[in-house]
């Protein structure tokens, strides 16, 4: 059994914030893969589903970001899990918008949600770091993460979330490289040498980079994307 945690702040006021990209990732997974309706549990919202034989519980803490660890610790104890069973989806200032990395253990790098989780369950959990970029100065960080994604971000954001959903079964199986490859096929799809149509994981030889980490965002306009599909 796996516990997947998305970080964010509760309420409509924060729903579109950059800080809430972890919530967005879990919402897409739950919607695309037939998870149960969200219910109140563990000081947050929880939903359950399966990928093959692997049960996955999704958790969106409603404690506000700085106290996320309270909800995670409660769920961990209830299900009798270990930190190795936990994967946290969170915003990452140190990655360019649309890039993604998988990481296990290590420091929290000043992220208050991770800091709280560290305090409650330790640091030996898995993380999916979702790049939102940096405003350029540390004094601007708070306003930046608590501001909605810009309209210009919507294309790469949608591709990133779709890719996360595409690779969710691989992540549940513990294969982070295949998970990241699924994301790459959405965010930076290779063009087939012949034929038409969008490449898929079955037909394309694309691989995640050797470090299974960063991917470049798709900066094409909607019109360019449409044109490229028929080249």
KEMIDREN-73004 format. One record per residue (C-alpha): residue number from 1; residue in three letters; x, y, z. Coordinates in steps of 0.2 Angstrom, whole numbers, plus 5000, padded with zeros to 4 digits. Layout:
N
@pos=NUM&code=ala&c1=X&c2=Y&c3=Z
...
END
This chain:
231
@pos=1&code=unk&c1=5000&c2=5000&c3=5000
@pos=2&code=unk&c1=5006&c2=5018&c3=4996
@pos=3&code=unk&c1=5002&c2=5035&c3=5003
@pos=4&code=unk&c1=5003&c2=5049&c3=4990
@pos=5&code=unk&c1=5003&c2=5066&c3=4998
@pos=6&code=unk&c1=5000&c2=5082&c3=4988
@pos=7&code=unk&c1=5005&c2=5098&c3=4996
@pos=8&code=unk&c1=4995&c2=5115&c3=4996
@pos=9&code=unk&c1=4983&c2=5126&c3=5005
@pos=10&code=unk&c1=4964&c2=5123&c3=5007
@pos=11&code=unk&c1=4951&c2=5133&c3=5000
@pos=12&code=unk&c1=4946&c2=5142&c3=4984
@pos=13&code=unk&c1=4957&c2=5157&c3=4988
@pos=14&code=unk&c1=4972&c2=5146&c3=4985
@pos=15&code=unk&c1=4966&c2=5133&c3=4973
@pos=16&code=unk&c1=4976&c2=5140&c3=4958
@pos=17&code=unk&c1=4991&c2=5145&c3=4967
@pos=18&code=unk&c1=5009&c2=5139&c3=4962
@pos=19&code=unk&c1=5010&c2=5132&c3=4980
@pos=20&code=unk&c1=4995&c2=5121&c3=4976
@pos=21&code=unk&c1=5003&c2=5111&c3=4962
@pos=22&code=unk&c1=5004&c2=5096&c3=4973
@pos=23&code=unk&c1=4985&c2=5096&c3=4976
@pos=24&code=unk&c1=4983&c2=5098&c3=4957
@pos=25&code=unk&c1=4993&c2=5083&c3=4953
@pos=26&code=unk&c1=4983&c2=5072&c3=4965
@pos=27&code=unk&c1=4966&c2=5079&c3=4958
@pos=28&code=unk&c1=4971&c2=5074&c3=4941
@pos=29&code=unk&c1=4976&c2=5056&c3=4946
@pos=30&code=unk&c1=4960&c2=5054&c3=4956
@pos=31&code=unk&c1=4949&c2=5060&c3=4942
@pos=32&code=unk&c1=4958&c2=5050&c3=4928
@pos=33&code=unk&c1=4960&c2=5034&c3=4937
@pos=34&code=unk&c1=4943&c2=5031&c3=4945
@pos=35&code=unk&c1=4947&c2=5034&c3=4963
@pos=36&code=unk&c1=4934&c2=5036&c3=4977
@pos=37&code=unk&c1=4926&c2=5053&c3=4980
@pos=38&code=unk&c1=4936&c2=5064&c3=4992
@pos=39&code=unk&c1=4932&c2=5062&c3=5010
@pos=40&code=unk&c1=4937&c2=5071&c3=5026
@pos=41&code=unk&c1=4951&c2=5061&c3=5035
@pos=42&code=unk&c1=4968&c2=5063&c3=5043
@pos=43&code=unk&c1=4965&c2=5082&c3=5045
@pos=44&code=unk&c1=4963&c2=5083&c3=5026
@pos=45&code=unk&c1=4954&c2=5075&c3=5011
@pos=46&code=unk&c1=4958&c2=5057&c3=5006
@pos=47&code=unk&c1=4953&c2=5046&c3=4991
@pos=48&code=unk&c1=4957&c2=5028&c3=4988
@pos=49&code=unk&c1=4961&c2=5018&c3=4972
@pos=50&code=unk&c1=4971&c2=5004&c3=4964
@pos=51&code=unk&c1=4984&c2=5002&c3=4951
@pos=52&code=unk&c1=4983&c2=4983&c3=4948
@pos=53&code=unk&c1=4986&c2=4975&c3=4965
@pos=54&code=unk&c1=4993&c2=4990&c3=4973
@pos=55&code=unk&c1=4982&c2=5001&c3=4984
@pos=56&code=unk&c1=4985&c2=5019&c3=4984
@pos=57&code=unk&c1=4978&c2=5032&c3=4996
@pos=58&code=unk&c1=4979&c2=5050&c3=4991
@pos=59&code=unk&c1=4980&c2=5064&c3=5004
@pos=60&code=unk&c1=4978&c2=5082&c3=5003
@pos=61&code=unk&c1=4982&c2=5090&c3=5020
@pos=62&code=unk&c1=4970&c2=5104&c3=5025
@pos=63&code=unk&c1=4981&c2=5110&c3=5040
@pos=64&code=unk&c1=4989&c2=5123&c3=5028
@pos=65&code=unk&c1=5006&c2=5121&c3=5021
@pos=66&code=unk&c1=5016&c2=5124&c3=5037
@pos=67&code=unk&c1=5008&c2=5110&c3=5047
@pos=68&code=unk&c1=5006&c2=5097&c3=5033
@pos=69&code=unk&c1=5016&c2=5084&c3=5043
@pos=70&code=unk&c1=5002&c2=5083&c3=5056
@pos=71&code=unk&c1=4991&c2=5075&c3=5043
@pos=72&code=unk&c1=5004&c2=5064&c3=5035
@pos=73&code=unk&c1=5009&c2=5058&c3=5052
@pos=74&code=unk&c1=4991&c2=5054&c3=5057
@pos=75&code=unk&c1=4988&c2=5044&c3=5040
@pos=76&code=unk&c1=5005&c2=5035&c3=5042
@pos=77&code=unk&c1=5001&c2=5029&c3=5059
@pos=78&code=unk&c1=4983&c2=5024&c3=5055
@pos=79&code=unk&c1=4988&c2=5013&c3=5040
@pos=80&code=unk&c1=5004&c2=5007&c3=5049
@pos=81&code=unk&c1=5015&c2=5012&c3=5035
@pos=82&code=unk&c1=5034&c2=5018&c3=5035
@pos=83&code=unk&c1=5041&c2=5033&c3=5027
@pos=84&code=unk&c1=5047&c2=5022&c3=5012
@pos=85&code=unk&c1=5028&c2=5020&c3=5008
@pos=86&code=unk&c1=5025&c2=5039&c3=5006
@pos=87&code=unk&c1=5027&c2=5050&c3=4991
@pos=88&code=unk&c1=5025&c2=5068&c3=4992
@pos=89&code=unk&c1=5021&c2=5079&c3=4977
@pos=90&code=unk&c1=5026&c2=5097&c3=4980
@pos=91&code=unk&c1=5031&c2=5113&c3=4971
@pos=92&code=unk&c1=5050&c2=5116&c3=4968
@pos=93&code=unk&c1=5057&c2=5134&c3=4966
@pos=94&code=unk&c1=5074&c2=5127&c3=4961
@pos=95&code=unk&c1=5067&c2=5119&c3=4945
@pos=96&code=unk&c1=5062&c2=5128&c3=4930
@pos=97&code=unk&c1=5043&c2=5128&c3=4926
@pos=98&code=unk&c1=5037&c2=5112&c3=4920
@pos=99&code=unk&c1=5052&c2=5102&c3=4925
@pos=100&code=unk&c1=5051&c2=5087&c3=4936
@pos=101&code=unk&c1=5062&c2=5077&c3=4947
@pos=102&code=unk&c1=5060&c2=5062&c3=4959
@pos=103&code=unk&c1=5070&c2=5061&c3=4975
@pos=104&code=unk&c1=5071&c2=5050&c3=4991
@pos=105&code=unk&c1=5077&c2=5057&c3=5007
@pos=106&code=unk&c1=5088&c2=5073&c3=5010
@pos=107&code=unk&c1=5084&c2=5090&c3=5016
@pos=108&code=unk&c1=5069&c2=5101&c3=5015
@pos=109&code=unk&c1=5078&c2=5115&c3=5007
@pos=110&code=unk&c1=5067&c2=5128&c3=5016
@pos=111&code=unk&c1=5051&c2=5121&c3=5010
@pos=112&code=unk&c1=5039&c2=5123&c3=5025
@pos=113&code=unk&c1=5028&c2=5109&c3=5020
@pos=114&code=unk&c1=5042&c2=5097&c3=5019
@pos=115&code=unk&c1=5050&c2=5104&c3=5035
@pos=116&code=unk&c1=5034&c2=5100&c3=5044
@pos=117&code=unk&c1=5034&c2=5082&c3=5036
@pos=118&code=unk&c1=5052&c2=5080&c3=5041
@pos=119&code=unk&c1=5047&c2=5084&c3=5059
@pos=120&code=unk&c1=5033&c2=5071&c3=5060
@pos=121&code=unk&c1=5040&c2=5056&c3=5050
@pos=122&code=unk&c1=5058&c2=5060&c3=5046
@pos=123&code=unk&c1=5066&c2=5063&c3=5029
@pos=124&code=unk&c1=5066&c2=5045&c3=5022
@pos=125&code=unk&c1=5051&c2=5047&c3=5011
@pos=126&code=unk&c1=5050&c2=5049&c3=4992
@pos=127&code=unk&c1=5046&c2=5066&c3=4983
@pos=128&code=unk&c1=5040&c2=5071&c3=4966
@pos=129&code=unk&c1=5047&c2=5089&c3=4964
@pos=130&code=unk&c1=5037&c2=5099&c3=4952
@pos=131&code=unk&c1=5046&c2=5115&c3=4945
@pos=132&code=unk&c1=5037&c2=5131&c3=4946
@pos=133&code=unk&c1=5053&c2=5142&c3=4944
@pos=134&code=unk&c1=5060&c2=5156&c3=4955
@pos=135&code=unk&c1=5055&c2=5174&c3=4956
@pos=136&code=unk&c1=5073&c2=5179&c3=4956
@pos=137&code=unk&c1=5074&c2=5186&c3=4974
@pos=138&code=unk&c1=5071&c2=5177&c3=4991
@pos=139&code=unk&c1=5060&c2=5192&c3=4997
@pos=140&code=unk&c1=5048&c2=5189&c3=4983
@pos=141&code=unk&c1=5046&c2=5170&c3=4986
@pos=142&code=unk&c1=5031&c2=5171&c3=4997
@pos=143&code=unk&c1=5020&c2=5182&c3=4986
@pos=144&code=unk&c1=5026&c2=5172&c3=4971
@pos=145&code=unk&c1=5021&c2=5154&c3=4977
@pos=146&code=unk&c1=5004&c2=5161&c3=4984
@pos=147&code=unk&c1=5000&c2=5169&c3=4967
@pos=148&code=unk&c1=4990&c2=5159&c3=4954
@pos=149&code=unk&c1=4999&c2=5152&c3=4939
@pos=150&code=unk&c1=4998&c2=5164&c3=4924
@pos=151&code=unk&c1=4988&c2=5161&c3=4908
@pos=152&code=unk&c1=5004&c2=5158&c3=4899
@pos=153&code=unk&c1=5008&c2=5143&c3=4911
@pos=154&code=unk&c1=4993&c2=5134&c3=4907
@pos=155&code=unk&c1=4999&c2=5123&c3=4892
@pos=156&code=unk&c1=5014&c2=5117&c3=4901
@pos=157&code=unk&c1=5005&c2=5114&c3=4917
@pos=158&code=unk&c1=4992&c2=5104&c3=4909
@pos=159&code=unk&c1=5005&c2=5093&c3=4900
@pos=160&code=unk&c1=5014&c2=5091&c3=4916
@pos=161&code=unk&c1=4998&c2=5085&c3=4925
@pos=162&code=unk&c1=4993&c2=5074&c3=4911
@pos=163&code=unk&c1=5010&c2=5066&c3=4911
@pos=164&code=unk&c1=5010&c2=5063&c3=4930
@pos=165&code=unk&c1=4993&c2=5054&c3=4928
@pos=166&code=unk&c1=4999&c2=5044&c3=4913
@pos=167&code=unk&c1=5014&c2=5038&c3=4923
@pos=168&code=unk&c1=5005&c2=5035&c3=4940
@pos=169&code=unk&c1=5004&c2=5016&c3=4938
@pos=170&code=unk&c1=5023&c2=5015&c3=4935
@pos=171&code=unk&c1=5025&c2=5026&c3=4951
@pos=172&code=unk&c1=5014&c2=5015&c3=4961
@pos=173&code=unk&c1=5025&c2=5000&c3=4955
@pos=174&code=unk&c1=5040&c2=5009&c3=4961
@pos=175&code=unk&c1=5047&c2=5012&c3=4944
@pos=176&code=unk&c1=5052&c2=5031&c3=4945
@pos=177&code=unk&c1=5061&c2=5030&c3=4928
@pos=178&code=unk&c1=5046&c2=5024&c3=4918
@pos=179&code=unk&c1=5035&c2=5037&c3=4928
@pos=180&code=unk&c1=5047&c2=5051&c3=4922
@pos=181&code=unk&c1=5047&c2=5044&c3=4905
@pos=182&code=unk&c1=5028&c2=5045&c3=4904
@pos=183&code=unk&c1=5029&c2=5063&c3=4909
@pos=184&code=unk&c1=5042&c2=5067&c3=4896
@pos=185&code=unk&c1=5031&c2=5060&c3=4883
@pos=186&code=unk&c1=5019&c2=5073&c3=4887
@pos=187&code=unk&c1=5030&c2=5088&c3=4891
@pos=188&code=unk&c1=5043&c2=5085&c3=4877
@pos=189&code=unk&c1=5036&c2=5072&c3=4865
@pos=190&code=unk&c1=5049&c2=5066&c3=4852
@pos=191&code=unk&c1=5043&c2=5067&c3=4834
@pos=192&code=unk&c1=5041&c2=5051&c3=4824
@pos=193&code=unk&c1=5052&c2=5050&c3=4808
@pos=194&code=unk&c1=5037&c2=5044&c3=4798
@pos=195&code=unk&c1=5018&c2=5044&c3=4800
@pos=196&code=unk&c1=5007&c2=5056&c3=4810
@pos=197&code=unk&c1=5000&c2=5057&c3=4827
@pos=198&code=unk&c1=5007&c2=5060&c3=4844
@pos=199&code=unk&c1=5020&c2=5047&c3=4849
@pos=200&code=unk&c1=5015&c2=5035&c3=4864
@pos=201&code=unk&c1=5026&c2=5025&c3=4876
@pos=202&code=unk&c1=5022&c2=5010&c3=4866
@pos=203&code=unk&c1=5028&c2=5017&c3=4849
@pos=204&code=unk&c1=5042&c2=5029&c3=4854
@pos=205&code=unk&c1=5059&c2=5025&c3=4860
@pos=206&code=unk&c1=5060&c2=5040&c3=4871
@pos=207&code=unk&c1=5069&c2=5038&c3=4888
@pos=208&code=unk&c1=5070&c2=5049&c3=4903
@pos=209&code=unk&c1=5087&c2=5057&c3=4905
@pos=210&code=unk&c1=5100&c2=5046&c3=4914
@pos=211&code=unk&c1=5097&c2=5055&c3=4930
@pos=212&code=unk&c1=5079&c2=5053&c3=4928
@pos=213&code=unk&c1=5076&c2=5071&c3=4933
@pos=214&code=unk&c1=5073&c2=5087&c3=4923
@pos=215&code=unk&c1=5062&c2=5089&c3=4908
@pos=216&code=unk&c1=5060&c2=5105&c3=4898
@pos=217&code=unk&c1=5043&c2=5113&c3=4897
@pos=218&code=unk&c1=5033&c2=5113&c3=4881
@pos=219&code=unk&c1=5033&c2=5131&c3=4875
@pos=220&code=unk&c1=5023&c2=5129&c3=4859
@pos=221&code=unk&c1=5007&c2=5139&c3=4857
@pos=222&code=unk&c1=4991&c2=5129&c3=4855
@pos=223&code=unk&c1=4991&c2=5132&c3=4836
@pos=224&code=unk&c1=5009&c2=5126&c3=4835
@pos=225&code=unk&c1=5004&c2=5110&c3=4845
@pos=226&code=unk&c1=4989&c2=5107&c3=4833
@pos=227&code=unk&c1=5000&c2=5109&c3=4818
@pos=228&code=unk&c1=5014&c2=5098&c3=4824
@pos=229&code=unk&c1=5002&c2=5084&c3=4827
@pos=230&code=unk&c1=4999&c2=5083&c3=4808
@pos=231&code=unk&c1=5016&c2=5085&c3=4802
END
